[in-house]
Amino acid sequence: MQVKNIWNVITITTLMVTVITGFITTKFMNTYKEIYTVEIKKLQQEVVEFKKFKADHIHPHVVDVTMYQPVYPQTDRTPHITADGTRFNTNQASRYRFVALSRNLLARWGGPFKYGDYIVIEGTPNKDGIYQVRDTMNPKFKNVVDILESTNVRPYKYNNVTLYKLIIDRRDV
C-alpha cells in the first residue's frame, strides 16, 4: 500500500512539474516568437532593399582571368612594388590576393574600379574569391584580371569569368 501511494505521489508530482514547465516554456516561446517575428520582418525588408540596391549598383563584368608572377619581365623592374605603391614580399605573393586589372577596368582610364577596391571573381575552377585591386596591366590587354601569384604557381588562364566589385558599404559605389 505504501509503495502504491509513493508511486501515485511521484506520478502526480511529475505531471505537475511537466504541466508547469510546459506552461512556462510556452509563455517564453510566445514572447520570443513576437520578438523574432519583428526581427524577421526587418530582415526581409533589408533583403528587398538590398536587391533593389544590387540591381541598381552591381554590374557584373565578363573578363578573362590570368596570372602573373613578381619577376621581370612579367612586371617592370620593381616586381615587389605594385602600381599603387604597395610593397610586398615576392616569395609570398600568392598570399596577398592582389590583382592587376586591364586599364579599361580602372577608374584612372574611365573604368569602374579603383586601386584598393575589393573584387569578387566567380566562374573559375579554383580561383573564385575576393581579391584586392593593386596593380595595372600592360595597355595591350582589355577586360582581363591578372592574379598575382608566387613563382612556384603554374600558369593558368580562365575565360568568361564574372567580376564584381565587392560593396562593403553603400558609400563604396
C-alpha positions in Angstrom: 0.0 0.0 0.0 2.8 2.4 0.9 4.6 1.7 -2.4 1.5 2.4 -4.3 1.0 5.8 -2.6 4.6 6.7 -3.2 4.2 5.9 -7.0 1.0 8.0 -7.0 2.8 10.9 -5.4 5.7 10.6 -7.8 3.3 10.4 -10.8 1.3 13.4 -9.7 4.4 15.4 -8.9 5.9 14.6 -12.3 2.7 15.5 -14.0 2.5 18.9 -12.2 6.2 19.6 -13.0 5.6 18.8 -16.6 2.5 21.0 -16.9 4.2 23.9 -15.1 7.3 23.6 -17.2 5.2 23.4 -20.4 3.3 26.5 -19.4 6.4 28.4 -18.7 8.1 27.2 -21.9 5.0 28.2 -23.9 5.0 31.6 -22.3 8.7 32.2 -23.2 8.2 30.8 -26.7 5.3 33.2 -27.4 7.4 36.1 -26.1 10.3 35.2 -28.3 8.0 34.4 -31.2 6.9 38.0 -31.2 10.5 39.3 -30.9 11.7 37.0 -33.8 8.7 37.9 -35.9 9.6 41.5 -35.8 13.3 40.7 -36.5 12.3 38.5 -39.4 10.2 41.3 -40.9 13.1 43.7 -40.6 15.5 41.3 -42.3 13.0 40.6 -45.1 12.7 44.4 -45.7 16.5 44.7 -45.7 16.7 41.9 -48.3 14.2 43.7 -50.5 16.2 46.9 -50.2 19.5 45.2 -50.9 18.0 43.5 -54.0 16.9 47.0 -55.3 20.4 48.4 -54.4 22.2 45.5 -56.1 20.1 45.8 -59.2 21.0 49.5 -59.4 24.7 49.3 -58.5 26.3 46.0 -59.0 27.2 45.4 -62.6 29.0 42.2 -63.5 31.9 42.3 -65.9 32.8 39.3 -68.1 36.6 39.0 -68.1 39.4 36.6 -68.7 41.5 35.7 -65.7 45.2 35.1 -66.0 48.1 35.1 -63.6 51.4 36.8 -63.3 54.4 36.4 -61.1 56.6 39.1 -59.5 59.5 38.6 -61.8 60.9 40.7 -64.6 59.8 40.7 -67.5 56.3 39.9 -66.2 56.5 43.1 -64.3 58.5 46.3 -64.6 62.0 46.4 -63.0 60.4 46.7 -59.4 58.5 43.5 -59.1 58.0 43.9 -55.4 56.0 47.2 -55.8 52.5 47.3 -57.3 51.2 50.2 -59.4 49.6 51.8 -56.4 52.9 51.8 -54.5 52.2 48.7 -52.3 55.3 46.8 -51.4 55.1 43.1 -50.7 57.3 40.0 -50.2 57.7 38.4 -53.6 58.3 35.0 -52.0 54.7 35.1 -50.6 52.9 36.8 -53.5 50.0 34.4 -53.6 49.1 35.0 -50.0 48.2 38.7 -50.6 45.4 38.0 -53.1 46.3 41.1 -55.1 45.2 41.6 -58.7 46.2 43.8 -61.7 43.3 44.9 -63.9 43.5 45.9 -67.5 43.3 49.6 -67.9 39.8 49.7 -69.4 38.6 48.4 -65.9 40.5 51.0 -63.8 38.9 54.4 -62.9 42.1 56.2 -63.9 41.2 55.3 -67.5 37.4 55.5 -67.2 36.7 52.1 -65.7 34.6 51.2 -62.6 37.4 50.0 -60.3 39.9 52.0 -58.2 43.1 50.8 -56.5 42.3 49.4 -53.2 38.8 48.1 -54.2 37.9 44.6 -53.4 36.6 42.5 -56.2 34.8 39.1 -56.4 35.8 36.6 -59.1 33.3 33.8 -59.9 33.5 31.1 -62.6 36.9 29.6 -62.2 37.6 26.0 -61.2 39.8 27.0 -58.2 40.4 30.8 -58.1 37.0 32.1 -57.2 37.0 34.5 -54.3 37.8 38.0 -53.1 40.9 39.9 -54.2 42.2 43.5 -53.9 43.0 45.7 -56.9 46.6 46.8 -56.5 48.2 46.8 -60.0 47.8 47.7 -63.6 48.2 45.6 -66.7 50.0 46.4 -69.9 47.9 48.7 -72.2 47.5 45.9 -74.8 45.0 43.9 -72.6 41.3 44.6 -72.3 38.8 43.0 -69.8 41.5 40.9 -68.1 42.2 40.3 -64.4 45.7 39.2 -63.6 46.1 37.4 -60.3 49.5 37.9 -58.5 51.0 34.5 -57.8 54.2 33.2 -56.3 56.9 31.9 -58.6 56.1 28.3 -57.9 52.5 28.5 -59.2 51.9 27.0 -62.7 50.4 29.4 -65.3 46.7 29.3 -65.9 44.0 31.2 -67.8 40.2 31.1 -67.5 37.8 32.7 -70.0 34.4 34.2 -69.5 34.7 34.7 -65.7 32.4 37.1 -63.8 33.9 40.0 -62.0 32.0 42.1 -59.4 33.0 45.0 -57.2 32.6 43.9 -53.6 30.5 46.5 -51.9 31.1 46.6 -48.2 29.4 49.9 -47.6 26.9 51.7 -49.9 29.4 54.6 -50.0 31.7 52.3 -51.9 29.5 52.6 -55.0 
